[in-house]
């Protein structure tokens, strides 16, 4: 009996069963990438979020970070495609100062992905309230933020 061969791009079992993600070899993902935007089979889950390396300059996306502010970048195939800036304003309170996605990658859920990451980091560091500017009220409302005065606010309840 011959061993089973898996066709590239087909699920190899596990949860989801019907997943059609490309076969992964080591840390590399086998897929072609266009220069102008994401590949056709792109998913926000293909994006990794890291603190920026010294040679990466997310200031053009999120502005200059002050001491104590957290900056995280979203990368796809080694290219920075988004970033956010998070600051602790008071003991249990954090503020999202900026959250930006490269215009070629918008509409794929990366903004929601980064927002969830920022909320998780704030909660991990003891945050119970997160505030955001009202300039993107529709976006933050999807994440559960509500208008309070001149900001949008998300209250986190400990489990």
Secondary structure, DSSP 8 states (H G I E B T S, - for coil): -------TTS--SSTTSS-----EETTEE-----SSS--TT--GGG-EEEE--TT--THHHH----TT-EEEEEEETTEEEEEEEEEEEETTEEEEEEEEE-GGGTTSSHHHHHHHHHHHHHHHTT-SEEEEEGGGHHHHHHTT-EEETTEEEEE----
